[in-house]
Amino acid sequence: MDVAYIFRGKDVARIPFYGHDDKLFKEFTLLGGVWDAAFHGFVFNKIIEPEKVAGIINVVSITAPEQGTFYRFGIFGFWERPWNNDKNENSAQQNQNMNKPDLKTFSEENDKQSKCQFVNREQEEKFSDIWIQKIEAEMRARKYSIKTRNSYIYFNRILCRTLQKIPEEITSNDITFFLAFMEKNHNYCASSINNAISAFKFFYKNIFKNNIVEDQQRPCRNKNLPVILSKDEITTIINQEKNNKHRLLLMLIYSSGLRVSEVVALKKEHIDLSRQVVFINSGKGRKDRYTMLSQKAAQFLEAYYKVYRTEKWIFPGQDSNKHLSIRSAQSIFSKAARNAGINKKVSIHGLRHSFATHLLENGTDIRYIQTLLGHSCLKTTERYTHVAKQNVLKIKSPLDTI
């Protein structure tokens, strides 16, 4: 074994191993570590100090000099996204450092004497700029969205950075280990794992020309039902919002069944008040579509135009040349729902779910709803039949028949 890493969480520490070392494993057992066969590493239910681990490794490396034992030891924790781009990376690193414990680095003399070196937690990037340029060029040539490009680059970077391997050294077992670790220790959902697999498949098949991910099985998606808000709850959320800009944002999402990314990108030219329709330019999947606009939302918009000088964006951001960010829109809804006393675990996307469900309950044909939502597959729209009450309310409980 040449390299050892310790993954530190809030109340647990884990040390994965690819190889086996009897002496070192015995010392870790005495330190309180428990071998986890599924994880293939030691698990500590308490945070172990780096110095103690360094001392153990130091002893083992000295007692076995004939084997040329040398351990490069790193301490780090997993953090969430993103590496969106190089401009945001510095700020992202600052946020990461806030949650990281201090790490002492041995001096060069101590390194020579102990043959034990602490690797800086700011792990070295192994997915080089050349690979980033290649994968981005290939994705641009195929007209992939910027969101997909950022996601694919992110997952390939974190894979190489986590394992401290360059792409040429990654194996299919490495990818399986990485996915298993992220699911077990960071509760990655099926959707995130699927996105990661797609990112690896694209890179190794189209860029690296060695599809080592070809046999990787995808996890089954959770069949979760959407959380639906009642009409009374939506009325309360909208009415208690005193900011006209924020109120209009919530009204448009529910009025037209918009995604949050669609509503923030609305321009004045996209809304036809006379026909009461909203044009969605290049929505999800780069598809254009028209959807409905309610009469109440249209009247509110007319008043909104008279008060606010809307030149381009319906919802401009702090920089008038850019629209409101998705995160800001999500924050607006969360605050409004909290102030309205909504206890359901619901996001801003719940307004879109509620739009579809309420239409279905009112008897609207499901294929019309599919068109309004912009779903490519009717099966996606059919999930709202499981939460709509139009037929369920007609069924009597057997208790009521006694």
C-alpha positions in Angstrom: 0.0 0.0 0.0 1.4 3.4 -1.0 -1.3 5.9 -0.2 -3.7 6.3 2.7 -6.5 8.9 3.1 -8.7 9.7 6.0 -12.2 11.1 5.3 -13.4 13.2 8.2 -17.1 14.0 8.9 -18.8 15.6 11.8 -18.7 12.6 14.1 -17.1 9.8 12.1 -13.8 9.2 10.3 -13.1 6.6 7.6 -9.9 5.3 6.1 -10.3 3.3 2.9 -7.7 0.7 1.8 -7.1 -0.9 -1.5 -4.4 -3.2 -0.1 -3.7 -5.0 3.2 -1.1 -4.4 5.9 -1.4 -6.6 9.0 0.8 -4.4 11.3 -1.0 -1.2 10.3 -4.4 -2.7 10.6 -3.7 -4.0 14.1 -2.6 -0.6 15.2 -5.8 0.9 13.8 -7.9 -1.7 15.7 -6.2 -0.7 18.9 -7.0 2.9 18.2 -10.8 2.0 18.1 -11.2 1.4 14.4 -13.7 -1.2 13.1 -13.2 -2.9 9.7 -16.1 -2.4 7.3 -15.9 -5.0 4.6 -18.5 -3.2 2.4 -16.6 0.0 2.6 -13.3 -1.8 2.6 -11.7 0.3 5.2 -11.6 1.3 8.9 -14.5 3.2 10.4 -14.0 5.3 13.6 -17.0 6.5 15.5 -14.9 9.3 16.9 -12.8 11.9 15.2 -9.2 10.7 15.4 -6.4 13.2 15.5 -4.1 13.4 12.5 -1.1 13.3 14.8 -2.1 9.9 16.2 -2.6 8.4 12.8 0.8 9.9 11.7 2.4 8.3 14.7 1.0 4.9 13.9 2.1 5.1 10.2 5.5 6.4 11.3 6.0 3.3 13.5 4.9 0.9 10.9 7.1 2.5 8.2 10.2 2.4 10.4 9.6 -1.2 11.5 9.5 -2.4 7.9 12.3 -0.5 6.1 13.3 -3.5 4.1 10.0 -3.3 2.3 10.6 0.3 1.3 7.5 1.3 3.1 6.4 4.9 2.4 3.0 6.3 3.1 1.6 9.5 1.6 -1.2 10.4 4.0 -4.0 12.9 3.2 -6.8 14.2 5.4 -9.8 15.8 3.8 -13.6 15.9 3.8 -16.1 15.7 1.0 -17.8 18.9 0.2 -20.7 19.7 -2.1 -20.7 21.4 -5.4 -19.7 23.3 -7.4 -16.8 23.8 -9.5 -18.9 25.9 -11.9 -16.0 27.7 -13.4 -12.6 29.0 -12.6 -14.0 32.4 -11.6 -16.1 30.9 -8.8 -13.5 28.4 -7.7 -11.8 30.8 -5.2 -15.0 31.7 -3.5 -16.0 28.0 -3.4 -12.7 27.1 -1.8 -13.2 29.8 0.8 -16.6 28.3 1.7 -15.1 24.8 1.9 -12.3 26.0 4.2 -14.8 27.3 6.8 -15.9 23.7 7.6 -12.4 22.1 7.6 -10.3 21.5 10.7 -6.8 23.0 10.9 -4.1 20.7 9.4 -0.5 20.8 10.5 2.2 20.0 7.9 5.4 18.4 8.8 8.6 20.3 8.0 11.0 18.9 5.4 13.3 17.6 8.1 10.5 15.7 9.8 9.4 14.3 6.5 12.9 12.9 5.9 13.2 11.4 9.3 9.7 9.9 9.6 9.0 9.1 5.9 5.5 10.3 6.7 4.0 13.3 4.9 0.7 15.1 5.3 -0.8 16.0 2.0 -2.5 19.4 1.9 -6.3 19.0 2.1 -6.6 21.2 -0.9 -6.2 18.1 -3.0 -4.2 18.3 -6.2 -6.2 18.6 -9.4 -5.8 15.5 -11.5 -8.3 16.3 -14.2 -6.1 18.8 -16.2 -7.2 21.8 -18.2 -6.5 20.0 -21.4 -9.1 17.3 -20.6 -11.6 20.1 -19.6 -11.0 21.8 -22.9 -11.5 18.6 -24.8 -14.7 17.5 -23.1 -16.2 21.0 -23.3 -15.4 21.3 -27.0 -17.0 17.9 -27.7 -20.1 18.9 -25.7 -20.4 22.3 -27.4 -20.1 20.6 -30.8 -23.1 18.5 -29.8 -25.0 21.6 -28.5 -25.2 20.4 -24.9 -26.6 23.0 -22.4 -24.2 24.9 -20.2 -25.8 23.2 -17.2 -25.0 19.7 -18.6 -21.5 20.8 -19.5 -20.8 22.1 -16.0 -22.2 18.9 -14.5 -20.1 16.5 -16.6 -16.9 18.5 -16.0 -17.7 18.6 -12.3 -18.2 14.9 -11.8 -15.0 14.0 -13.8 -13.0 16.5 -11.8 -14.2 15.3 -8.4 -13.6 11.7 -9.4 -10.0 12.3 -10.3 -9.5 14.7 -7.4 -11.0 12.3 -4.8 -9.0 9.3 -5.9 -5.9 11.4 -6.7 -5.6 9.8 -10.1 -5.3 11.2 -13.6 -7.9 9.9 -16.1 -5.5 7.5 -17.6 -5.2 5.7 -14.2 -8.9 5.4 -13.5 -10.3 1.9 -13.7 -13.9 0.6 -13.7 -13.4 -0.6 -10.1 -12.4 3.0 -9.2 -15.6 4.3 -10.5 -17.7 1.7 -8.7 -15.8 2.5 -5.5 -16.3 6.2 -5.9 -20.1 5.9 -6.5 -20.5 3.5 -3.6 -18.6 5.8 -1.3 -20.6 8.8 -2.3 -23.9 6.9 -1.8 -22.9 5.5 1.5 -21.2 8.5 3.1 -23.0 11.4 1.4 -26.4 9.8 0.7 -26.2 10.5 -3.0 -29.6 10.0 -4.5 -30.2 7.8 -7.6 -30.5 10.9 -9.8 -27.1 12.2 -8.7 -25.5 8.8 -9.2 -27.1 8.5 -12.7 -25.8 12.0 -13.6 -22.3 11.0 -12.5 -22.4 7.8 -14.5 -23.6 9.8 -17.6 -20.6 12.1 -17.1 -18.1 9.3 -16.9 -19.6 7.5 -19.8 -19.5 10.6 -22.0 -15.9 11.3 -21.2 -14.4 7.8 -21.4 -16.4 6.8 -24.5 -16.2 10.0 -26.6 -13.0 11.7 -25.3 -10.8 9.0 -23.8 -12.0 6.4 -26.3 -11.9 3.6 -23.7 -15.4 3.1 -22.3 -14.5 1.6 -19.0 -18.0 2.6 -17.7 -19.8 0.5 -20.3 -20.8 -2.3 -17.8 -21.6 0.1 -14.9 -25.2 -0.6 -13.8 -27.4 2.4 -13.1 -29.4 2.6 -9.9 -33.2 2.5 -10.0 -34.8 5.9 -9.5 -36.9 6.5 -6.5 -40.6 6.7 -7.5 -41.4 9.6 -5.2 -44.7 11.4 -5.6 -44.6 15.2 -5.9 -45.7 17.3 -2.9 -48.9 19.2 -3.8 -50.1 22.5 -2.3 -53.8 23.0 -1.9 -55.5 26.0 -3.5 -55.9 27.6 -0.1 -52.2 27.2 0.7 -51.2 28.8 -2.6 -53.6 31.7 -2.0 -52.1 32.2 1.5 -48.5 32.2 0.1 -49.3 34.7 -2.7 -51.4 37.0 -0.5 -48.9 37.3 2.3 -46.1 38.3 -0.2 -46.0 42.1 -0.1 -43.3 42.6 -2.6 -45.0 43.0 -6.0 -42.0 41.5 -7.9 -41.9 38.5 -5.7 -45.7 38.1 -5.8 -45.7 38.2 -9.6 -43.0 35.5 -9.7 -45.0 33.1 -7.6 -48.2 33.9 -9.6 -46.6 33.2 -12.9 -45.1 29.8 -11.9 -48.5 28.6 -10.6 -50.5 30.4 -13.4 -48.5 28.8 -16.2 -46.8 25.8 -14.7 -43.3 27.1 -15.3 -40.0 25.7 -14.1 -38.0 28.1 -12.0 -35.3 28.4 -14.7 -38.0 29.4 -17.1 -39.7 32.0 -15.0 -36.6 33.9 -14.1 -35.6 34.1 -17.8 -38.9 35.5 -19.0 -38.6 38.7 -21.2 -41.4 41.2 -21.8 -41.6 40.0 -25.4 -42.3 36.5 -24.3 -45.7 37.4 -22.8 -48.7 38.1 -25.0 -51.3 39.8 -22.8 -54.0 40.0 -25.5 -53.9 36.3 -26.2 -53.0 35.4 -22.6 -50.2 33.1 -23.5 -46.6 32.8 -22.4 -43.8 31.8 -24.8 -41.0 29.6 -23.3 -37.9 30.1 -25.3 -35.6 27.1 -25.3 -36.9 25.4 -22.2 -35.7 22.1 -20.8 -34.3 20.0 -23.6 -33.9 23.2 -25.7 -37.6 23.0 -26.6 -39.8 26.0 -27.3 -43.4 25.9 -26.2 -46.5 28.0 -25.4 -48.4 27.8 -22.2 -51.4 29.6 -20.7 -51.5 32.8 -18.7 -54.4 33.4 -16.3 -56.5 36.5 -16.4 -55.6 37.5 -12.9 -51.8 37.2 -13.7 -52.4 39.2 -16.9 -54.1 42.0 -15.0 -51.3 42.0 -12.4 -48.7 42.2 -15.2 -50.4 45.2 -16.7 -50.2 47.1 -13.4 -46.7 45.8 -12.9 -45.6 47.3 -16.2 -46.9 50.7 -15.2 -45.0 50.8 -11.9 -41.7 49.1 -13.0 -39.8 50.0 -16.2 -39.6 46.6 -17.7 -37.3 46.9 -20.7 -35.9 43.4 -21.1 -36.2 41.0 -18.2 -39.5 40.6 -16.3 -37.4 39.9 -13.3 -34.0 41.7 -13.6 -31.3 40.8 -11.1 -29.0 43.2 -9.3 -27.2 43.7 -12.6 -29.9 45.0 -14.9 -28.2 43.2 -17.8 -28.9 39.8 -16.1 -32.1 38.2 -14.9 -32.9 37.1 -11.4 -30.9 34.1 -10.3 -32.6 30.7 -9.7 -31.3 30.6 -6.2 -32.9 34.0 -5.4 -36.2 32.8 -6.8 -36.0 29.6 -4.6 -35.2 31.8 -1.6 -38.3 34.0 -2.3 -40.6 31.0 -2.3 -39.0 29.4 0.8 -39.5 32.6 2.8 -43.0 33.1 1.5 -44.0 29.5 2.4 -42.4 29.9 5.8 -44.3 33.1 6.5 -47.5 31.5 5.4 -47.0 28.7 7.9 -46.7 25.9 5.3 -45.3 22.9 7.1 -45.0 20.7 4.0 -41.5 19.9 2.7 -42.1 21.6 -0.6 -39.9 23.6 -2.9 -40.7 26.3 -5.5 -41.2 23.4 -8.0 -44.2 22.5 -6.0 -46.1 25.3 -7.6 -45.6 23.7 -11.0 -46.7 20.3 -9.6 -49.8 21.9 -8.1 -50.6 23.6 -11.4 -50.7 20.2 -13.2 -52.6 18.4 -10.4 -55.3 21.1 -10.0 -55.8 21.1 -13.8 -56.2 17.3 -13.7 -58.7 17.6 -10.8 -60.7 20.1 -12.8 -61.1 17.6 -15.6 -58.5 18.8 -18.1 -57.3 16.2 -20.5 -53.9 14.9 -19.5 -52.5 15.3 -23.0 -53.2 19.1 -22.9 -51.4 19.2 -19.5 -48.5 17.4 -21.1 -48.3 20.1 -23.8 -48.5 22.9 -21.2 -45.8 21.4 -19.1 -43.5 20.6 -22.0 -43.1 16.9 -21.2 -41.7 14.8 -24.0 -43.2 11.6 -22.6 -46.8 11.2 -21.4 -45.6 8.8 -18.7 -43.9 11.8 -16.9 -47.3 13.6 -16.8 -49.2 10.5 -15.7 -47.6 10.6 -12.2 -50.0 13.4 -11.4 -52.8 11.0 -11.6 -51.5 9.4 -8.4 -52.0 12.6 -6.4 -55.1 14.1 -8.1 -58.3 13.7 -6.1 -60.8 13.8 -8.9 -61.5 10.1 -8.8 -60.2 9.2 -5.4 -62.8 11.5 -3.7 -65.6 9.5 -5.2 -64.5 6.3 -3.5 -66.1 5.7 -0.1 -64.1 4.2 2.7 -65.4 0.8 3.8 -65.7 2.2 7.3 -68.4 4.6 6.1 -70.4 1.6 4.7 -70.8 -0.1 8.0 
